[in-house]
Amino acid sequence: MLEVAVSTLLVAVPLTACAPQDQPRGENLRTFSSIDEAYVAVNEILGCEADPAGEPIVPIGDGVPLTSAQKLCFENVQLDLYPDQKALQESYRLLSDSNQGKIHLVHGMNWMVVDFSRLGSGQPSTWNAERLAKELNGEYASVGT
Protein backbone atom coordinates (compact mmCIF):
# COMPACT_ATOMS: atom_id res chain seq x y z
CA MET A 1 0.00 0.00 0.00
CA LEU A 2 2.88 2.37 0.80
CA GLU A 3 4.31 1.93 -2.70
CA VAL A 4 1.00 2.96 -4.27
CA ALA A 5 0.71 5.97 -1.97
CA VAL A 6 4.27 7.12 -2.65
CA SER A 7 3.84 6.54 -6.38
CA THR A 8 0.63 8.53 -6.37
CA LEU A 9 2.27 11.36 -4.45
CA LEU A 10 5.22 11.51 -6.83
CA VAL A 11 3.04 11.40 -9.92
CA ALA A 12 0.56 13.93 -8.56
CA VAL A 13 3.18 16.61 -7.93
CA PRO A 14 2.78 19.39 -10.51
CA LEU A 15 5.94 19.90 -12.52
CA THR A 16 5.87 23.64 -11.83
CA ALA A 17 5.51 23.30 -8.04
CA CYS A 18 9.18 23.85 -7.20
CA ALA A 19 12.06 25.75 -8.63
CA PRO A 20 13.66 23.70 -11.40
CA GLN A 21 16.60 21.57 -10.38
CA ASP A 22 19.53 20.63 -12.56
CA GLN A 23 18.72 17.93 -15.07
CA PRO A 24 21.02 14.95 -15.47
CA ARG A 25 23.93 15.84 -17.72
CA GLY A 26 24.25 12.44 -19.32
CA GLU A 27 27.77 13.13 -20.57
CA ASN A 28 30.11 10.12 -20.49
CA LEU A 29 27.91 8.29 -18.00
CA ARG A 30 27.61 4.51 -17.91
CA THR A 31 24.90 2.70 -19.87
CA PHE A 32 23.52 -0.77 -19.18
CA SER A 33 22.01 -3.06 -21.81
CA SER A 34 19.65 -4.86 -19.41
CA ILE A 35 18.23 -4.68 -15.90
CA ASP A 36 20.16 -7.84 -15.04
CA GLU A 37 23.48 -6.30 -16.10
CA ALA A 38 22.69 -3.15 -14.09
CA TYR A 39 21.61 -5.17 -11.06
CA VAL A 40 24.82 -7.23 -11.04
CA ALA A 41 26.91 -4.01 -11.11
CA VAL A 42 24.86 -2.35 -8.33
CA ASN A 43 24.80 -5.51 -6.23
CA GLU A 44 28.60 -5.85 -6.40
CA ILE A 45 28.88 -2.44 -4.74
CA LEU A 46 25.85 -2.28 -2.43
CA GLY A 47 25.35 -5.95 -1.57
CA CYS A 48 21.61 -5.98 -2.27
CA GLU A 49 19.21 -8.10 -0.24
CA ALA A 50 18.44 -11.48 -1.84
CA ASP A 51 14.65 -11.00 -1.72
CA PRO A 52 13.68 -7.51 -0.53
CA ALA A 53 10.07 -6.95 0.54
CA GLY A 54 7.79 -4.77 -1.57
CA GLU A 55 7.54 -3.67 -5.15
CA PRO A 56 9.37 -0.89 -7.02
CA ILE A 57 7.64 2.47 -7.35
CA VAL A 58 6.81 3.02 -11.02
CA PRO A 59 7.38 6.59 -12.26
CA ILE A 60 4.51 7.65 -14.53
CA GLY A 61 4.73 10.32 -17.23
CA ASP A 62 1.74 11.25 -19.42
CA GLY A 63 -0.15 8.26 -18.03
CA VAL A 64 2.45 5.62 -19.01
CA PRO A 65 5.35 4.03 -17.09
CA LEU A 66 8.67 5.74 -17.80
CA THR A 67 10.83 2.70 -17.05
CA SER A 68 11.48 -0.32 -19.21
CA ALA A 69 12.48 -2.51 -16.23
CA GLN A 70 12.88 -2.25 -12.46
CA LYS A 71 14.31 -4.28 -9.59
CA LEU A 72 14.56 -3.75 -5.84
CA CYS A 73 17.98 -3.77 -4.19
CA PHE A 74 16.60 -3.15 -0.69
CA GLU A 75 13.03 -2.61 0.47
CA ASN A 76 13.21 1.14 -0.24
CA VAL A 77 16.05 1.25 -2.77
CA GLN A 78 15.31 0.40 -6.37
CA LEU A 79 17.06 0.20 -9.69
CA ASP A 80 15.23 1.60 -12.73
CA LEU A 81 16.23 1.05 -16.36
CA TYR A 82 14.91 3.56 -18.91
CA PRO A 83 14.29 3.11 -22.64
CA ASP A 84 15.85 6.50 -23.45
CA GLN A 85 17.32 9.70 -22.01
CA LYS A 86 13.98 11.54 -22.26
CA ALA A 87 12.24 9.03 -19.96
CA LEU A 88 15.12 9.23 -17.45
CA GLN A 89 14.98 13.02 -17.46
CA GLU A 90 11.23 13.04 -16.93
CA SER A 91 11.53 10.63 -14.01
CA TYR A 92 14.33 12.78 -12.56
CA ARG A 93 12.11 15.86 -12.88
CA LEU A 94 9.22 14.10 -11.09
CA LEU A 95 11.52 13.14 -8.23
CA SER A 96 13.03 16.65 -8.11
CA ASP A 97 9.61 18.26 -7.92
CA SER A 98 8.46 16.02 -5.08
CA ASN A 99 7.73 17.79 -1.83
CA GLN A 100 7.64 14.54 0.15
CA GLY A 101 11.22 14.86 1.42
CA LYS A 102 14.74 14.41 0.14
CA ILE A 103 15.32 11.54 -2.26
CA HIS A 104 18.87 10.36 -2.87
CA LEU A 105 19.68 8.88 -6.25
CA VAL A 106 22.46 7.87 -8.58
CA HIS A 107 21.94 7.85 -12.33
CA GLY A 108 23.76 7.03 -15.53
CA MET A 109 22.71 7.39 -19.16
CA ASN A 110 19.73 5.01 -18.96
CA TRP A 111 19.51 3.87 -15.32
CA MET A 112 18.81 5.23 -11.89
CA VAL A 113 19.17 3.87 -8.36
CA VAL A 114 16.61 5.63 -6.19
CA ASP A 115 16.47 5.66 -2.39
CA PHE A 116 12.96 6.07 -1.00
CA SER A 117 14.07 5.26 2.58
CA ARG A 118 12.95 8.60 4.01
CA LEU A 119 9.53 8.26 2.38
CA GLY A 120 9.05 4.59 3.20
CA SER A 121 10.38 4.36 6.73
CA GLY A 122 11.33 7.87 7.79
CA GLN A 123 14.86 6.60 8.33
CA PRO A 124 17.96 7.86 6.52
CA SER A 125 19.61 5.71 3.91
CA THR A 126 22.35 3.32 4.94
CA TRP A 127 24.05 2.91 1.55
CA ASN A 128 26.79 5.13 0.17
CA ALA A 129 25.30 6.82 -2.90
CA GLU A 130 28.42 8.84 -3.65
CA ARG A 131 30.55 5.67 -3.73
CA LEU A 132 28.04 4.00 -6.04
CA ALA A 133 28.14 7.02 -8.38
CA LYS A 134 31.93 7.00 -8.46
CA GLU A 135 32.31 3.25 -9.03
CA LEU A 136 29.59 3.06 -11.71
CA ASN A 137 30.58 6.28 -13.50
CA GLY A 138 27.25 7.86 -12.60
CA GLU A 139 26.05 11.05 -10.96
CA TYR A 140 24.78 11.44 -7.40
CA ALA A 141 21.94 13.83 -6.59
CA SER A 142 19.73 14.64 -3.63
CA VAL A 143 16.41 15.93 -4.96
CA GLY A 144 12.96 16.86 -3.67
CA THR A 145 12.06 18.95 -0.66
Disulfide bonds with the S-S distance in Angstrom:
Cys48-Cys73 1.93
